[in-house]
Amino acid sequence: MQQQPNNPLHGVKLADIVSLLHEHYGWETLGEMIDIRCFKFDPSVKSSLKFLRKTPWARAKVEALYIETTQGEQKGNKTQKPKYPKESEW
């Protein structure tokens, strides 16, 4: 297995990302921050994972929010709105 010291997502499962964001923000706030149906209507970790695994643009937004959230906590800063990757970076 290759080491990736500069990749903050290395070794982190998508299920762990969704669970952490749900615990940190709650479904309602997640739905406001990232406008995807699986966060707004009958949300669950399972339904979110199913959607995010099939939808690269949504997964990129969730991963960007996770990175912003975890880096903000490490620095002691308040989390700001994340900078989402451009469509060409998916």
TACOR-V84587 format. One record per backbone hydrogen bond with DSSP energy under -0.5 kcal/mol. CO is the residue of the C=O (numbers start at 1). NH is the residue of the N-H. E is the energy in kcal/mol with one decimal. If there is no record, write none. Layout:
co=CO nh=NH e=E
co=CO nh=NH e=E
This chain:
co=4 nh=7 e=-1.5
co=6 nh=8 e=-0.7
co=7 nh=10 e=-1.5
co=9 nh=12 e=-2.0
co=11 nh=13 e=-0.5
co=13 nh=17 e=-1.9
co=14 nh=18 e=-2.6
co=15 nh=19 e=-2.3
co=16 nh=20 e=-2.4
co=17 nh=21 e=-2.5
co=18 nh=22 e=-2.4
co=19 nh=23 e=-2.5
co=20 nh=24 e=-2.5
co=21 nh=25 e=-3.0
co=21 nh=26 e=-0.8
co=22 nh=26 e=-1.1
co=26 nh=30 e=-2.2
co=27 nh=31 e=-2.6
co=28 nh=32 e=-1.3
co=29 nh=33 e=-2.5
co=30 nh=34 e=-3.1
co=33 nh=35 e=-0.5
co=34 nh=36 e=-2.1
co=36 nh=39 e=-1.6
co=36 nh=40 e=-0.6
co=37 nh=40 e=-1.2
co=37 nh=41 e=-2.6
co=38 nh=44 e=-0.5
co=40 nh=42 e=-0.6
co=44 nh=48 e=-2.1
co=45 nh=49 e=-2.6
co=46 nh=50 e=-2.1
co=47 nh=51 e=-2.0
co=48 nh=52 e=-3.0
co=49 nh=53 e=-2.2
co=50 nh=54 e=-0.6
co=51 nh=54 e=-1.0
co=51 nh=55 e=-0.9
co=54 nh=56 e=-0.5
co=55 nh=59 e=-2.3
co=56 nh=60 e=-2.4
co=57 nh=61 e=-1.5
co=58 nh=62 e=-2.2
co=59 nh=63 e=-2.8
co=60 nh=64 e=-2.1
co=61 nh=65 e=-2.2
co=62 nh=66 e=-2.3
co=63 nh=67 e=-2.4
co=64 nh=68 e=-2.5
co=65 nh=69 e=-2.6
co=66 nh=70 e=-2.9
co=67 nh=71 e=-2.6
co=68 nh=72 e=-2.0
co=69 nh=73 e=-1.8
co=70 nh=74 e=-1.8
co=71 nh=75 e=-1.9
co=72 nh=76 e=-0.9
co=72 nh=77 e=-1.9
co=82 nh=84 e=-0.8
co=86 nh=89 e=-2.0
co=87 nh=90 e=-1.3
